[in-house]
Amino acid sequence: MNLQAHVLQFSCKAETDMVTPPYKGSMLRGALFGALRRDFCLDQRGSACADSRLRQACPVCALLATADEESARGVEVARPCTVEPPLEDRTLYRTGDAFSFGVTLFGEARPLLPYIVLGVRRMGEGGIGNRGRAAGRFAVARISAQVPVSGESEGIYEAGERVVRQPGLAVTHAGVLAACERLGSPPAVTVALLTPLRLIVEKRLVKRLTFPLLMRRVLRRLTDLSETATGTRPDFDHQELLQQAEAVQVADDRTRWVDVPSYSSRQGRFTPIGGLVGEITFRGDLRPFLPWLLWSEVTHIGKDCTKGDGWVRLRWPS
């Protein structure tokens, strides 16, 4: 598989008081995309980077352009980026308080890293949160590149430096396969749903997760991202993997449903982005699925990934 990912972590400090919602993914996505469109997009008069001709020339449209998110199938063109929001549910940050969040870029999105960095700086200068009041400003203290499957990390920017260095670390399929070798043949895996996992099957919300359903969405997400970011499809046998997934059973389910509203500036209304959170443990022969499960920690799963939904972490038996 040709897909690669650059996972960026932004460590920030509040410069004024900030009032935020408990779930911050939608707020961060909206502020970042707004800053990018306002300051760097060539399609200022367009509607959500809809002009296909400009997508070839405008780096911002390459990140933001997509099909209608409200279509029956969901997002038909996967945006080559995700947001990893702060996982704390606090709603007040005082001046001087620290917080962090992540932005992940996929495939050929790496040349767009300077725009992401500038966009986050513009977010801090313009402020976030505090709906109906003066927005809360923040400054970027540090930026690091991370590889979740190996735990590696490198700093690419510190406050006061004039240059942001290009990251030398990236999530690659070779790195994922190396992590699979280290894991061996685990008998079980616990999937922690860090942010709401929102899945829809036959126009109904999924409120009870199974391994075949999880893998169907993981494989679909990898296919969509690979096609968008690299122009190629992953080299897995979709149907064979799904057949094998039927043998993996739920050993322990501690997930619950949470409702989360999200305000859409494009649509001018609130839209739901709630889903399942908590932990679920699967037991069975997991070897065929290890690479794709490890990738899911980076890609997210399900709907509204650009708003931070579907962010998972895996935990293996000792």
C-alpha positions in Angstrom: 0.0 0.0 0.0 1.4 3.4 -1.0 -0.4 5.5 1.7 1.7 7.4 4.1 0.6 9.8 6.9 2.3 12.8 8.7 0.9 13.1 12.2 1.5 16.6 13.7 1.0 17.4 17.3 0.5 21.1 18.2 1.3 22.0 21.8 -0.3 25.4 22.6 -0.7 27.9 25.4 -3.8 30.1 25.9 -3.0 33.9 25.7 -6.5 34.9 26.8 -9.3 33.0 28.5 -11.0 30.5 26.2 -14.4 28.9 26.6 -14.8 25.8 24.5 -17.4 23.0 24.1 -16.6 19.7 25.9 -15.9 18.0 22.5 -13.6 20.3 20.5 -13.1 18.4 17.2 -15.7 20.3 15.3 -14.6 23.7 16.7 -10.9 23.0 15.7 -11.8 21.8 12.3 -14.0 24.8 11.6 -11.4 27.3 12.9 -8.6 25.7 10.9 -10.5 25.3 7.6 -11.9 28.9 8.1 -8.4 30.3 8.5 -7.1 28.4 5.5 -9.9 29.5 3.2 -9.8 33.1 4.4 -6.0 33.6 4.2 -4.7 31.2 1.6 -7.5 29.9 -0.7 -7.7 31.0 -4.4 -11.4 30.2 -4.5 -12.6 33.0 -2.2 -15.9 33.5 -4.0 -16.5 29.8 -4.5 -18.6 27.5 -2.4 -16.5 25.1 -0.3 -13.8 24.8 -2.9 -16.3 23.3 -5.4 -14.6 24.4 -8.6 -12.8 21.4 -9.8 -10.5 23.5 -12.0 -9.2 25.4 -9.0 -8.4 22.2 -7.0 -5.5 21.6 -9.4 -4.0 24.9 -8.6 -5.0 25.8 -5.1 -3.3 23.9 -2.2 -6.0 24.8 0.2 -8.7 23.4 -2.1 -6.7 20.2 -2.3 -7.3 19.8 1.5 -10.8 21.1 1.7 -12.6 20.0 -1.4 -15.0 17.1 -1.0 -18.4 15.8 -2.2 -21.6 16.7 -0.2 -21.1 15.5 3.3 -24.9 15.1 3.7 -25.3 12.7 0.7 -26.7 9.3 1.4 -23.3 7.6 1.1 -21.5 10.2 3.2 -18.3 11.8 2.2 -17.6 10.5 -1.3 -14.1 12.1 -1.6 -12.1 11.6 1.6 -10.3 14.8 2.6 -6.6 13.9 3.1 -6.5 15.2 6.7 -7.9 14.5 10.1 -8.1 16.4 13.4 -7.2 14.8 16.8 -8.9 17.0 19.4 -7.9 17.4 23.1 -9.5 14.4 24.9 -10.2 16.4 28.1 -13.8 17.6 28.4 -12.9 20.9 30.3 -14.6 23.9 28.9 -12.6 26.8 30.4 -8.9 27.5 29.7 -7.4 30.4 31.6 -4.6 32.5 30.3 -1.4 30.5 30.4 -3.1 27.1 30.4 -1.6 24.5 28.1 -3.5 22.3 25.6 -2.7 20.3 22.6 -4.3 18.8 19.4 -3.2 17.0 16.3 -3.6 17.3 12.6 -2.7 14.4 10.3 -2.0 14.8 6.6 -2.2 11.8 4.2 -0.3 11.0 1.0 0.6 14.0 -1.2 -0.7 16.4 1.4 2.8 16.6 2.8 3.7 19.7 0.7 0.7 21.4 2.3 2.3 21.2 5.8 3.4 24.9 5.7 -0.2 25.9 5.1 -1.4 23.8 8.0 1.2 25.4 10.3 0.3 28.9 9.1 -3.4 28.1 9.4 -3.0 27.0 13.1 -1.1 30.2 13.8 -3.9 32.3 12.2 -6.3 30.3 14.4 -4.4 31.3 17.5 -4.2 35.0 16.4 -7.9 35.1 15.5 -9.1 33.1 18.5 -11.3 30.1 18.9 -14.3 29.2 21.1 -16.2 31.7 23.2 -19.3 31.7 21.0 -21.1 35.0 21.3 -18.0 36.6 23.1 -14.5 37.6 22.1 -12.7 34.5 20.9 -9.9 33.1 23.0 -6.4 33.5 21.5 -3.5 31.0 21.8 0.1 30.6 20.7 1.9 27.5 19.4 4.6 26.5 21.8 5.8 23.4 20.0 5.1 21.2 17.0 6.2 17.6 16.8 5.9 14.8 14.2 4.8 11.5 15.6 4.4 7.8 14.6 1.8 6.2 16.8 2.5 2.6 15.7 6.1 2.9 17.0 6.0 5.6 19.6 8.6 7.7 17.8 8.5 11.5 17.9 10.6 14.4 16.7 10.3 18.2 17.3 10.0 20.3 14.2 9.3 23.7 15.8 9.8 25.4 19.2 8.4 28.8 20.2 10.8 31.6 19.1 12.3 29.6 16.1 11.9 31.2 12.7 11.7 28.1 10.7 9.5 25.0 10.9 11.5 21.9 9.8 10.1 19.3 7.4 9.3 16.2 9.4 11.6 13.2 8.9 9.1 10.8 10.5 6.0 9.5 8.8 3.6 6.5 9.1 4.3 4.2 6.2 3.1 0.7 5.4 6.6 -0.7 5.9 6.6 0.7 9.4 3.1 -0.7 10.1 4.3 -4.2 8.9 7.3 -3.9 11.2 5.0 -3.2 14.1 2.9 -6.3 13.1 6.1 -8.4 13.4 6.7 -7.1 16.9 3.1 -8.0 17.9 3.3 -11.6 16.7 -0.1 -13.4 17.1 -2.1 -11.6 19.8 -5.2 -13.5 20.9 -7.2 -10.4 21.5 -7.3 -6.6 21.0 -9.1 -3.9 22.9 -10.2 -1.0 20.8 -10.5 2.3 22.7 -13.0 4.7 21.0 -11.3 8.0 22.0 -13.8 10.1 20.1 -17.3 9.3 18.9 -17.5 6.5 16.3 -20.4 7.2 14.0 -21.4 4.5 11.7 -24.5 4.2 9.6 -25.8 0.9 8.0 -28.9 1.0 5.8 -29.6 4.5 7.0 -29.6 3.5 10.7 -27.1 4.5 13.3 -24.9 1.6 14.6 -25.2 1.4 18.4 -23.7 -2.1 18.8 -20.3 -2.9 17.3 -19.2 -6.2 15.8 -15.7 -7.1 14.4 -17.0 -7.6 10.8 -18.7 -4.2 10.9 -15.6 -2.6 12.3 -13.3 -4.1 9.6 -15.7 -3.2 6.8 -15.4 0.4 7.8 -11.6 0.2 8.4 -11.1 -1.2 4.9 -13.5 1.3 3.3 -11.7 4.2 5.0 -8.3 2.9 3.8 -9.6 2.5 0.3 -11.1 6.0 0.2 -8.0 7.7 1.6 -5.7 5.8 -0.7 -7.7 6.7 -3.8 -7.8 10.4 -2.8 -4.3 10.7 -1.5 -2.3 8.4 -3.8 -4.6 7.6 -6.8 -4.2 3.8 -6.0 -6.2 1.2 -4.2 -4.8 -0.9 -1.3 -3.7 -4.4 -2.2 -5.9 -6.4 0.3 -8.7 -8.9 -0.6 -11.7 -7.0 0.8 -14.1 -9.9 0.6 -11.8 -12.6 2.0 -10.9 -10.4 5.0 -14.6 -9.8 5.7 -15.3 -13.5 5.6 -12.4 -14.2 8.0 -13.7 -11.4 10.3 -16.9 -13.3 11.0 -14.8 -15.7 13.2 -13.7 -12.9 15.6 -16.0 -12.4 18.5 -16.8 -9.7 21.0 -15.2 -10.6 24.3 -16.2 -7.5 26.3 -18.2 -4.5 25.3 -18.0 -1.3 27.4 -19.1 1.1 24.7 -21.9 3.7 25.1 -23.6 6.2 22.9 -23.0 9.9 23.3 -24.8 12.8 21.5 -22.6 15.6 20.3 -23.8 18.6 18.3 -21.7 20.3 15.7 -22.4 23.7 14.1 -21.9 23.8 10.4 -21.1 27.3 9.1 -21.6 26.1 5.5 -25.1 24.8 6.2 -25.9 27.4 8.9 -27.2 24.9 11.4 -26.3 22.3 14.0 -25.6 18.8 12.8 -25.1 15.7 15.0 -21.7 14.0 15.1 -22.3 11.8 18.2 -21.4 8.1 18.3 -20.0 5.3 20.3 -17.2 5.9 22.9 -15.6 3.6 25.4 -13.8 0.3 24.9 -14.6 -3.0 23.2 -12.4 -6.2 23.2 -12.4 -8.7 20.3 -10.9 -12.2 20.5 -9.9 -14.6 17.7 -7.3 -15.0 15.0 -6.3 -11.3 14.4 -3.2 -11.9 12.3 -4.9 -11.1 8.9 -6.2 -7.8 10.3 -3.2 -6.5 12.2 -1.9 -4.0 9.5 -5.3 -2.6 8.8 -6.1 -2.2 12.5 -2.8 -0.4 13.1 -3.6 1.9 10.2 -7.0 2.7 11.8 -5.2 4.4 14.7 -4.0 7.0 12.2 -6.8 7.2 9.7 -9.8 7.3 12.0 -13.0 5.3 11.1 -16.5 6.2 10.1 -18.1 9.6 9.5 -16.8 13.1 10.4 -13.1 12.1 10.6 -12.1 15.6 9.7 -14.0 16.8 12.8 -12.1 14.3 15.0 -14.6 11.5 15.1 -13.6 7.9 14.9 -10.2 8.3 16.6 -9.2 4.9 18.1 -6.3 3.4 20.1 -5.5 -0.3 20.3 -4.4 -2.1 23.4 -2.9 -5.6 23.2 -2.6 -8.3 25.9 0.6 -8.1 27.9 
